[in-house]
Amino acid sequence: MKERVLIVDDEAPVRELLAGVLSLAGYQVDQAGSADEGLAKIGQRPYNLLLTDLRLPGMSGLQFLAATHRLDPACGRLIITGYGPPAPWPPWSWGPMDSS
């Protein structure tokens, strides 16, 4: 079975480019244009990896990843962005992810 990847980005060209590359590499790829749409997809099926933009409308990529952690703690997560890192950086300075 192919590994499943969910790409969550509000910019369709970015989603489509990433989806095309990952599909060519043999992954089964789903796309979501918002955090809410991504959460709905995660509620329908498991994913091996979530790729999300840092800046999403309605909720940040970090908030999205925290919400997905409660749904599927074993899933891998990766944040992508066209912007610089938020302060403070590095991410481990934020402390453990709250899974409550």
MOPAC internal coordinates of N, CA, C and O (Angstrom, degrees):
PM7 1SCF
backbone

  N    0.0000 0     0.00 0     0.00 0    0    0    0
  C    1.4483 1     0.00 0     0.00 0    1    0    0
  C    1.5382 1   108.54 1     0.00 0    2    1    0
  O    1.2310 1   120.94 1   -40.77 1    3    2    1
  N    1.3268 1   115.80 1   139.23 1    3    2    1
  C    1.4530 1   121.05 1   178.43 1    5    3    2
  C    1.5165 1   110.45 1   -72.60 1    6    5    3
  O    1.2310 1   121.55 1   -33.54 1    7    6    5
  N    1.3316 1   114.65 1   146.46 1    7    6    5
  C    1.4575 1   118.50 1   175.60 1    9    7    6
  C    1.5270 1   108.96 1   -74.83 1   10    9    7
  O    1.2310 1   121.05 1   -36.40 1   11   10    9
  N    1.3422 1   115.60 1   143.60 1   11   10    9
  C    1.4642 1   122.12 1  -176.16 1   13   11   10
  C    1.5242 1   110.69 1  -100.89 1   14   13   11
  O    1.2310 1   121.49 1   -45.23 1   15   14   13
  N    1.3292 1   114.75 1   134.77 1   15   14   13
  C    1.4619 1   122.16 1   178.52 1   17   15   14
  C    1.5250 1   107.84 1  -125.17 1   18   17   15
  O    1.2310 1   120.78 1   -43.29 1   19   18   17
  N    1.3246 1   116.11 1   136.71 1   19   18   17
  C    1.4637 1   121.75 1   173.89 1   21   19   18
  C    1.5200 1   108.22 1  -113.39 1   22   21   19
  O    1.2310 1   120.89 1   -54.67 1   23   22   21
  N    1.3318 1   115.91 1   125.33 1   23   22   21
  C    1.4578 1   122.40 1   177.17 1   25   23   22
  C    1.5158 1   107.95 1  -105.34 1   26   25   23
  O    1.2310 1   120.42 1   -56.45 1   27   26   25
  N    1.3402 1   116.81 1   123.55 1   27   26   25
  C    1.4616 1   122.09 1   179.59 1   29   27   26
  C    1.5270 1   107.94 1  -118.90 1   30   29   27
  O    1.2310 1   121.08 1   -70.07 1   31   30   29
  N    1.3236 1   115.54 1   109.93 1   31   30   29
  C    1.4661 1   121.57 1  -179.90 1   33   31   30
  C    1.5147 1   107.37 1  -155.49 1   34   33   31
  O    1.2310 1   120.56 1   -42.32 1   35   34   33
  N    1.3310 1   116.54 1   137.68 1   35   34   33
  C    1.4622 1   119.28 1  -179.30 1   37   35   34
  C    1.5247 1   112.49 1   -80.42 1   38   37   35
  O    1.2310 1   119.60 1   173.24 1   39   38   37
  N    1.3182 1   118.38 1    -6.76 1   39   38   37
  C    1.4545 1   121.94 1   177.41 1   41   39   38
  C    1.5276 1   109.03 1   -99.03 1   42   41   39
  O    1.2310 1   121.05 1   -72.79 1   43   42   41
  N    1.3407 1   115.60 1   107.21 1   43   42   41
  C    1.4691 1   120.88 1  -175.98 1   45   43   42
  C    1.5288 1   113.19 1   -56.48 1   46   45   43
  O    1.2310 1   118.45 1   137.80 1   47   46   45
  N    1.3375 1   120.57 1   -42.20 1   47   46   45
  C    1.4661 1   118.83 1   179.98 1   49   47   46
  C    1.5292 1   113.22 1   -60.56 1   50   49   47
  O    1.2310 1   120.19 1   143.58 1   51   50   49
  N    1.3206 1   117.24 1   -36.42 1   51   50   49
  C    1.4684 1   121.03 1   178.36 1   53   51   50
  C    1.5207 1   109.62 1   -66.97 1   54   53   51
  O    1.2310 1   120.62 1   132.07 1   55   54   53
  N    1.3429 1   116.41 1   -47.93 1   55   54   53
  C    1.4787 1   120.97 1   178.35 1   57   55   54
  C    1.5157 1   110.73 1   -56.88 1   58   57   55
  O    1.2310 1   120.54 1   132.17 1   59   58   57
  N    1.3163 1   116.57 1   -47.83 1   59   58   57
  C    1.4656 1   120.59 1  -175.78 1   61   59   58
  C    1.5221 1   112.07 1   -66.49 1   62   61   59
  O    1.2310 1   120.06 1   141.99 1   63   62   61
  N    1.3334 1   117.48 1   -38.01 1   63   62   61
  C    1.4615 1   120.44 1   177.33 1   65   63   62
  C    1.5225 1   110.55 1   -64.30 1   66   65   63
  O    1.2310 1   120.27 1   130.65 1   67   66   65
  N    1.3197 1   117.09 1   -49.35 1   67   66   65
  C    1.4650 1   120.75 1   178.68 1   69   67   66
  C    1.5301 1   111.25 1   -61.42 1   70   69   67
  O    1.2310 1   120.65 1   137.42 1   71   70   69
  N    1.3212 1   116.35 1   -42.58 1   71   70   69
  C    1.4688 1   119.97 1   179.95 1   73   71   70
  C    1.5240 1   110.87 1   -62.42 1   74   73   71
  O    1.2310 1   120.34 1   138.97 1   75   74   73
  N    1.3168 1   116.96 1   -41.03 1   75   74   73
  C    1.4641 1   120.20 1   179.21 1   77   75   74
  C    1.5193 1   112.42 1   -63.40 1   78   77   75
  O    1.2310 1   120.57 1   134.72 1   79   78   77
  N    1.3208 1   116.51 1   -45.28 1   79   78   77
  C    1.4658 1   120.99 1   179.85 1   81   79   78
  C    1.5271 1   110.63 1   -63.81 1   82   81   79
  O    1.2310 1   120.52 1   133.06 1   83   82   81
  N    1.3233 1   116.61 1   -46.94 1   83   82   81
  C    1.4654 1   120.00 1  -178.96 1   85   83   82
  C    1.5261 1   112.16 1   -67.26 1   86   85   83
  O    1.2310 1   120.01 1   144.27 1   87   86   85
  N    1.3247 1   117.60 1   -35.73 1   87   86   85
  C    1.4719 1   120.79 1   176.90 1   89   87   86
  C    1.5268 1   110.34 1   -64.06 1   90   89   87
  O    1.2310 1   120.64 1   136.64 1   91   90   89
  N    1.3243 1   116.39 1   -43.36 1   91   90   89
  C    1.4726 1   120.05 1   177.48 1   93   91   90
  C    1.5203 1   111.67 1   -62.55 1   94   93   91
  O    1.2310 1   120.64 1   150.65 1   95   94   93
  N    1.3356 1   116.37 1   -29.35 1   95   94   93
  C    1.4636 1   120.95 1   178.49 1   97   95   94
  C    1.5294 1   112.31 1   -80.90 1   98   97   95
  O    1.2310 1   120.26 1   177.77 1   99   98   97
  N    1.3375 1   117.11 1    -2.23 1   99   98   97
  C    1.4610 1   120.39 1   174.86 1  101   99   98
  C    1.5187 1   116.08 1   101.97 1  102  101   99
  O    1.2310 1   119.77 1  -172.90 1  103  102  101
  N    1.3224 1   118.04 1     7.10 1  103  102  101
  C    1.4597 1   120.61 1   179.33 1  105  103  102
  C    1.5229 1   110.87 1   -89.53 1  106  105  103
  O    1.2310 1   120.67 1   -29.01 1  107  106  105
  N    1.3225 1   116.33 1   150.99 1  107  106  105
  C    1.4528 1   121.78 1   171.20 1  109  107  106
  C    1.5246 1   106.02 1   -90.23 1  110  109  107
  O    1.2310 1   120.12 1   -59.54 1  111  110  109
  N    1.3389 1   117.38 1   120.46 1  111  110  109
  C    1.4597 1   121.71 1  -169.77 1  113  111  110
  C    1.5217 1   110.96 1  -119.05 1  114  113  111
  O    1.2310 1   121.34 1   -46.94 1  115  114  113
  N    1.3331 1   115.04 1   133.06 1  115  114  113
  C    1.4553 1   122.45 1   170.12 1  117  115  114
  C    1.5211 1   107.26 1  -116.05 1  118  117  115
  O    1.2310 1   121.32 1   -22.82 1  119  118  117
  N    1.3398 1   115.08 1   157.18 1  119  118  117
  C    1.4550 1   120.49 1  -178.25 1  121  119  118
  C    1.5204 1   110.45 1  -128.40 1  122  121  119
  O    1.2310 1   121.33 1   -30.09 1  123  122  121
  N    1.3391 1   115.07 1   149.91 1  123  122  121
  C    1.4570 1   121.72 1   174.59 1  125  123  122
  C    1.5253 1   107.56 1  -141.01 1  126  125  123
  O    1.2310 1   120.88 1   -41.28 1  127  126  125
  N    1.3383 1   115.92 1   138.72 1  127  126  125
  C    1.4492 1   121.21 1  -178.55 1  129  127  126
  C    1.5173 1   114.38 1   -92.47 1  130  129  127
  O    1.2310 1   120.23 1   178.57 1  131  130  129
  N    1.3342 1   117.16 1    -1.43 1  131  130  129
  C    1.4682 1   121.03 1   179.78 1  133  131  130
  C    1.5240 1   108.97 1  -153.25 1  134  133  131
  O    1.2310 1   121.47 1   -16.43 1  135  134  133
  N    1.3248 1   114.79 1   163.57 1  135  134  133
  C    1.4584 1   119.56 1   177.13 1  137  135  134
  C    1.5275 1   111.43 1   -62.56 1  138  137  135
  O    1.2310 1   120.52 1   138.74 1  139  138  137
  N    1.3255 1   116.62 1   -41.26 1  139  138  137
  C    1.4706 1   119.76 1   179.62 1  141  139  138
  C    1.5235 1   111.15 1   -61.61 1  142  141  139
  O    1.2310 1   120.41 1   137.08 1  143  142  141
  N    1.3210 1   116.83 1   -42.92 1  143  142  141
  C    1.4712 1   120.50 1   178.12 1  145  143  142
  C    1.5317 1   109.92 1   -64.65 1  146  145  143
  O    1.2310 1   120.27 1   140.44 1  147  146  145
  N    1.3253 1   117.10 1   -39.56 1  147  146  145
  C    1.4622 1   120.88 1   177.89 1  149  147  146
  C    1.5189 1   112.06 1   -63.11 1  150  149  147
  O    1.2310 1   120.43 1   136.18 1  151  150  149
  N    1.3254 1   116.79 1   -43.82 1  151  150  149
  C    1.4692 1   120.03 1   178.38 1  153  151  150
  C    1.5233 1   111.27 1   -62.31 1  154  153  151
  O    1.2310 1   120.53 1   141.54 1  155  154  153
  N    1.3171 1   116.60 1   -38.46 1  155  154  153
  C    1.4703 1   120.02 1   177.70 1  157  155  154
  C    1.5263 1   110.66 1   -62.79 1  158  157  155
  O    1.2310 1   120.30 1   137.93 1  159  158  157
  N    1.3279 1   117.04 1   -42.07 1  159  158  157
  C    1.4702 1   120.14 1   179.95 1  161  159  158
  C    1.5251 1   111.09 1   -66.74 1  162  161  159
  O    1.2310 1   120.22 1   140.71 1  163  162  161
  N    1.3319 1   117.19 1   -39.29 1  163  162  161
  C    1.4643 1   120.57 1   178.92 1  165  163  162
  C    1.5257 1   110.42 1   -65.28 1  166  165  163
  O    1.2310 1   120.21 1   148.07 1  167  166  165
  N    1.3303 1   117.21 1   -31.93 1  167  166  165
  C    1.4560 1   120.99 1   176.43 1  169  167  166
  C    1.5201 1   113.19 1   -69.61 1  170  169  167
  O    1.2310 1   120.12 1   161.30 1  171  170  169
  N    1.3392 1   117.37 1   -18.70 1  171  170  169
  C    1.4640 1   121.81 1  -178.15 1  173  171  170
  C    1.5234 1   113.87 1   -92.28 1  174  173  171
  O    1.2310 1   120.33 1   150.98 1  175  174  173
  N    1.3585 1   116.97 1   -29.02 1  175  174  173
  C    1.4686 1   119.57 1  -176.23 1  177  175  174
  C    1.5243 1   109.67 1  -158.46 1  178  177  175
  O    1.2310 1   120.12 1   -23.61 1  179  178  177
  N    1.3177 1   117.37 1   156.39 1  179  178  177
  C    1.4690 1   120.06 1   178.01 1  181  179  178
  C    1.5369 1   111.15 1   -80.86 1  182  181  179
  O    1.2310 1   121.29 1   -27.53 1  183  182  181
  N    1.3260 1   115.13 1   152.47 1  183  182  181
  C    1.4605 1   121.87 1   176.14 1  185  183  182
  C    1.5197 1   109.06 1  -126.75 1  186  185  183
  O    1.2310 1   121.13 1   -28.84 1  187  186  185
  N    1.3235 1   115.44 1   151.16 1  187  186  185
  C    1.4602 1   121.03 1   175.25 1  189  187  186
  C    1.5217 1   111.55 1   -85.21 1  190  189  187
  O    1.2310 1   120.88 1   149.87 1  191  190  189
  N    1.3567 1   115.92 1   -30.13 1  191  190  189
  C    1.4552 1   120.39 1  -177.57 1  193  191  190
  C    1.5256 1   109.84 1  -148.02 1  194  193  191
  O    1.2310 1   121.29 1   -40.81 1  195  194  193
  N    1.3441 1   115.13 1   139.19 1  195  194  193
  C    1.4617 1   122.21 1   172.92 1  197  195  194
  C    1.5155 1   107.99 1  -114.23 1  198  197  195
  O    1.2310 1   120.71 1   -53.08 1  199  198  197
  N    1.3175 1   116.25 1   126.92 1  199  198  197
  C    1.4633 1   122.76 1   173.03 1  201  199  198
  C    1.5116 1   106.49 1  -110.53 1  202  201  199
  O    1.2310 1   119.75 1   -56.86 1  203  202  201
  N    1.3298 1   118.08 1   123.14 1  203  202  201
  C    1.4541 1   119.99 1  -178.88 1  205  203  202
  C    1.5166 1   111.11 1  -135.64 1  206  205  203
  O    1.2310 1   121.57 1   -32.26 1  207  206  205
  N    1.3115 1   114.59 1   147.74 1  207  206  205
  C    1.4528 1   120.84 1   173.21 1  209  207  206
  C    1.5198 1   108.74 1   -71.16 1  210  209  207
  O    1.2310 1   120.50 1   -30.35 1  211  210  209
  N    1.3177 1   116.66 1   149.65 1  211  210  209
  C    1.4586 1   120.57 1   177.36 1  213  211  210
  C    1.5164 1   111.23 1   -68.80 1  214  213  211
  O    1.2310 1   120.59 1   145.12 1  215  214  213
  N    1.3285 1   116.48 1   -34.88 1  215  214  213
  C    1.4684 1   121.21 1  -178.04 1  217  215  214
  C    1.5254 1   109.48 1  -111.67 1  218  217  215
  O    1.2310 1   121.57 1   -65.45 1  219  218  217
  N    1.3119 1   114.59 1   114.55 1  219  218  217
  C    1.4601 1   122.01 1   178.14 1  221  219  218
  C    1.5272 1   108.36 1  -126.26 1  222  221  219
  O    1.2310 1   119.85 1   -29.04 1  223  222  221
  N    1.3257 1   117.90 1   150.96 1  223  222  221
  C    1.4655 1   118.87 1   175.27 1  225  223  222
  C    1.5319 1   110.42 1   -70.64 1  226  225  223
  O    1.2310 1   120.94 1   -43.37 1  227  226  225
  N    1.3248 1   115.81 1   136.63 1  227  226  225
  C    1.4642 1   120.52 1   175.78 1  229  227  226
  C    1.5093 1   115.00 1    89.64 1  230  229  227
  O    1.2310 1   120.01 1   148.48 1  231  230  229
  N    1.3295 1   117.58 1   -31.52 1  231  230  229
  C    1.4642 1   121.28 1  -179.04 1  233  231  230
  C    1.5244 1   106.97 1  -161.55 1  234  233  231
  O    1.2310 1   120.21 1   -36.75 1  235  234  233
  N    1.3125 1   117.20 1   143.25 1  235  234  233
  C    1.4678 1   119.62 1   179.94 1  237  235  234
  C    1.5309 1   110.13 1   -73.93 1  238  237  235
  O    1.2310 1   121.26 1   -16.94 1  239  238  237
  N    1.3060 1   115.19 1   163.06 1  239  238  237
  C    1.4576 1   119.76 1   175.66 1  241  239  238
  C    1.5161 1   111.97 1   -60.27 1  242  241  239
  O    1.2310 1   120.44 1   145.77 1  243  242  241
  N    1.3389 1   116.77 1   -34.23 1  243  242  241
  C    1.4730 1   120.07 1   177.79 1  245  243  242
  C    1.5198 1   111.19 1   -67.66 1  246  245  243
  O    1.2310 1   120.22 1   138.92 1  247  246  245
  N    1.3252 1   117.18 1   -41.08 1  247  246  245
  C    1.4669 1   120.20 1   176.73 1  249  247  246
  C    1.5282 1   110.10 1   -64.85 1  250  249  247
  O    1.2310 1   120.65 1   140.45 1  251  250  249
  N    1.3250 1   116.37 1   -39.55 1  251  250  249
  C    1.4642 1   121.04 1   177.70 1  253  251  250
  C    1.5278 1   110.16 1   -60.71 1  254  253  251
  O    1.2310 1   120.35 1   133.44 1  255  254  253
  N    1.3321 1   116.93 1   -46.56 1  255  254  253
  C    1.4651 1   119.51 1  -179.32 1  257  255  254
  C    1.5191 1   111.84 1   -65.15 1  258  257  255
  O    1.2310 1   120.18 1   143.10 1  259  258  257
  N    1.3248 1   117.26 1   -36.90 1  259  258  257
  C    1.4711 1   119.42 1   176.38 1  261  259  258
  C    1.5265 1   110.50 1   -62.88 1  262  261  259
  O    1.2310 1   120.31 1   138.11 1  263  262  261
  N    1.3319 1   117.02 1   -41.89 1  263  262  261
  C    1.4722 1   120.79 1   178.49 1  265  263  262
  C    1.5247 1   110.66 1   -65.01 1  266  265  263
  O    1.2310 1   119.78 1   140.72 1  267  266  265
  N    1.3370 1   118.03 1   -39.28 1  267  266  265
  C    1.4577 1   120.39 1  -179.89 1  269  267  266
  C    1.5158 1   111.26 1   -70.73 1  270  269  267
  O    1.2310 1   120.39 1   151.24 1  271  270  269
  N    1.3196 1   116.86 1   -28.76 1  271  270  269
  C    1.4618 1   120.41 1   178.86 1  273  271  270
  C    1.5289 1   110.37 1   -62.18 1  274  273  271
  O    1.2310 1   120.38 1   143.32 1  275  274  273
  N    1.3165 1   116.89 1   -36.68 1  275  274  273
  C    1.4621 1   120.62 1   177.70 1  277  275  274
  C    1.5285 1   111.09 1   -67.56 1  278  277  275
  O    1.2310 1   120.26 1   147.20 1  279  278  277
  N    1.3445 1   117.11 1   -32.80 1  279  278  277
  C    1.4671 1   121.00 1  -179.20 1  281  279  278
  C    1.5282 1   112.49 1   -79.68 1  282  281  279
  O    1.2310 1   120.41 1   142.12 1  283  282  281
  N    1.3474 1   116.82 1   -37.88 1  283  282  281
  C    1.4658 1   120.93 1  -176.30 1  285  283  282
  C    1.5262 1   109.57 1  -151.45 1  286  285  283
  O    1.2310 1   120.05 1   -95.26 1  287  286  285
  N    1.3397 1   117.51 1    84.74 1  287  286  285
  C    1.4609 1   120.14 1  -176.16 1  289  287  286
  C    1.5295 1   114.35 1   -63.54 1  290  289  287
  O    1.2310 1   119.52 1   158.48 1  291  290  289
  N    1.3284 1   118.51 1   -21.52 1  291  290  289
  C    1.4666 1   121.02 1  -176.44 1  293  291  290
  C    1.5287 1   113.47 1   -83.77 1  294  293  291
  O    1.2310 1   119.74 1   167.02 1  295  294  293
  N    1.3054 1   118.11 1   -12.98 1  295  294  293
  C    1.4625 1   121.86 1  -176.76 1  297  295  294
  C    1.5239 1   110.72 1   -71.37 1  298  297  295
  O    1.2310 1   120.70 1   -40.87 1  299  298  297
  N    1.3281 1   116.27 1   139.13 1  299  298  297
  C    1.4612 1   120.85 1   175.56 1  301  299  298
  C    1.5202 1   110.27 1   -73.56 1  302  301  299
  O    1.2310 1   120.58 1   -28.67 1  303  302  301
  N    1.3322 1   116.50 1   151.33 1  303  302  301
  C    1.4690 1   121.22 1  -177.35 1  305  303  302
  C    1.5175 1   109.53 1  -137.10 1  306  305  303
  O    1.2310 1   121.35 1   -38.77 1  307  306  305
  N    1.3387 1   115.01 1   141.23 1  307  306  305
  C    1.4521 1   120.86 1   179.10 1  309  307  306
  C    1.5187 1   108.56 1  -142.85 1  310  309  307
  O    1.2310 1   120.62 1   -50.80 1  311  310  309
  N    1.3303 1   116.42 1   129.20 1  311  310  309
  C    1.4626 1   121.30 1   177.87 1  313  311  310
  C    1.5217 1   108.32 1   -98.99 1  314  313  311
  O    1.2310 1   121.10 1   -46.04 1  315  314  313
  N    1.3340 1   115.50 1   133.96 1  315  314  313
  C    1.4554 1   121.30 1   174.42 1  317  315  314
  C    1.5237 1   107.72 1  -120.28 1  318  317  315
  O    1.2310 1   120.40 1   -27.79 1  319  318  317
  N    1.3256 1   116.83 1   152.21 1  319  318  317
  C    1.4592 1   119.28 1   178.22 1  321  319  318
  C    1.5206 1   110.36 1  -161.54 1  322  321  319
  O    1.2310 1   121.58 1   -28.31 1  323  322  321
  N    1.3136 1   114.58 1   151.69 1  323  322  321
  C    1.4523 1   121.40 1   172.23 1  325  323  322
  C    1.5067 1   111.14 1   -94.72 1  326  325  323
  O    1.2310 1   120.28 1  -177.93 1  327  326  325
  N    1.3225 1   117.07 1     2.07 1  327  326  325
  C    1.4609 1   123.53 1  -178.62 1  329  327  326
  C    1.5208 1   109.34 1  -108.41 1  330  329  327
  O    1.2310 1   120.78 1   -12.97 1  331  330  329
  N    1.3263 1   116.12 1   167.03 1  331  330  329
  C    1.4564 1   121.17 1   175.77 1  333  331  330
  C    1.5100 1   110.66 1   -70.71 1  334  333  331
  O    1.2310 1   120.25 1   -10.87 1  335  334  333
  N    1.3437 1   117.14 1   169.13 1  335  334  333
  C    1.4600 1   120.61 1  -178.52 1  337  335  334
  C    1.5258 1   111.69 1   -69.93 1  338  337  335
  O    1.2310 1   120.79 1   -30.38 1  339  338  337
  N    1.3390 1   116.09 1   149.62 1  339  338  337
  C    1.4622 1   119.30 1   175.12 1  341  339  338
  C    1.5223 1   109.60 1   -73.04 1  342  341  339
  O    1.2310 1   120.32 1   -23.39 1  343  342  341
  N    1.2937 1   116.99 1   156.61 1  343  342  341
  C    1.4619 1   120.53 1   174.28 1  345  343  342
  C    1.5238 1   107.38 1   -92.23 1  346  345  343
  O    1.2310 1   116.13 1   -37.18 1  347  346  345
  N    1.2861 1   124.95 1   142.82 1  347  346  345
  C    1.4608 1   123.65 1    -7.56 1  349  347  346
  C    1.5198 1   112.00 1   -79.79 1  350  349  347
  O    1.2310 1   120.67 1   -27.61 1  351  350  349
  N    1.2748 1   116.32 1   152.39 1  351  350  349
  C    1.4586 1   123.66 1   178.17 1  353  351  350
  C    1.4994 1   106.00 1  -123.40 1  354  353  351
  O    1.2310 1   114.55 1   -37.87 1  355  354  353
  N    1.2212 1   127.93 1   142.13 1  355  354  353
  C    1.4588 1   130.23 1    12.63 1  357  355  354
  C    1.5306 1   113.07 1   -84.73 1  358  357  355
  O    1.2310 1   120.48 1   -13.11 1  359  358  357
  N    1.3427 1   116.68 1   166.89 1  359  358  357
  C    1.4669 1   120.12 1  -174.20 1  361  359  358
  C    1.5124 1   114.18 1   -61.16 1  362  361  359
  O    1.2310 1   119.30 1   152.25 1  363  362  361
  N    1.3346 1   118.94 1   -27.75 1  363  362  361
  C    1.4665 1   118.47 1  -178.70 1  365  363  362
  C    1.5209 1   110.92 1   -69.19 1  366  365  363
  O    1.2310 1   119.72 1   169.38 1  367  366  365
  N    1.3387 1   118.14 1   -10.62 1  367  366  365
  C    1.4606 1   119.84 1   175.70 1  369  367  366
  C    1.5229 1   111.43 1   -75.10 1  370  369  367
  O    1.2310 1   119.93 1   170.33 1  371  370  369
  N    1.3293 1   117.74 1    -9.67 1  371  370  369
  C    1.4614 1   121.57 1   179.42 1  373  371  370
  C    1.5179 1   112.17 1   -80.93 1  374  373  371
  O    1.2310 1   119.69 1   169.87 1  375  374  373
  N    1.3206 1   118.20 1   -10.13 1  375  374  373
  C    1.4593 1   121.17 1  -179.03 1  377  375  374
  C    1.5135 1   111.02 1    87.24 1  378  377  375
  O    1.2310 1   120.34 1    -3.53 1  379  378  377
  N    1.3283 1   116.95 1   176.47 1  379  378  377
  C    1.4647 1   120.28 1  -177.86 1  381  379  378
  C    1.5266 1   111.70 1   -66.20 1  382  381  379
  O    1.2310 1   121.31 1   -30.54 1  383  382  381
  N    1.3217 1   115.11 1   149.46 1  383  382  381
  C    1.4534 1   120.48 1   178.12 1  385  383  382
  C    1.5120 1   109.04 1   -71.52 1  386  385  383
  O    1.2310 1   120.15 1   -49.54 1  387  386  385
  N    1.3026 1   117.33 1   130.46 1  387  386  385
  C    1.4540 1   122.53 1  -179.61 1  389  387  386
  C    1.5203 1   108.65 1   -77.63 1  390  389  387
  O    1.2310 1   119.96 1   -62.88 1  391  390  389
  N    1.3107 1   117.67 1   117.12 1  391  390  389
  C    1.4655 1   120.25 1  -179.51 1  393  391  390
  C    1.5170 1   112.68 1  -100.64 1  394  393  391
  O    1.2310 1   120.23 1  -166.57 1  395  394  393
  N    1.3373 1   117.16 1    13.43 1  395  394  393
  C    1.4768 1   118.95 1  -179.37 1  397  395  394
  C    1.4973 1   110.96 1   -81.84 1  398  397  395
  O    1.2310 1   120.10 1   180.00 1  399  398  397

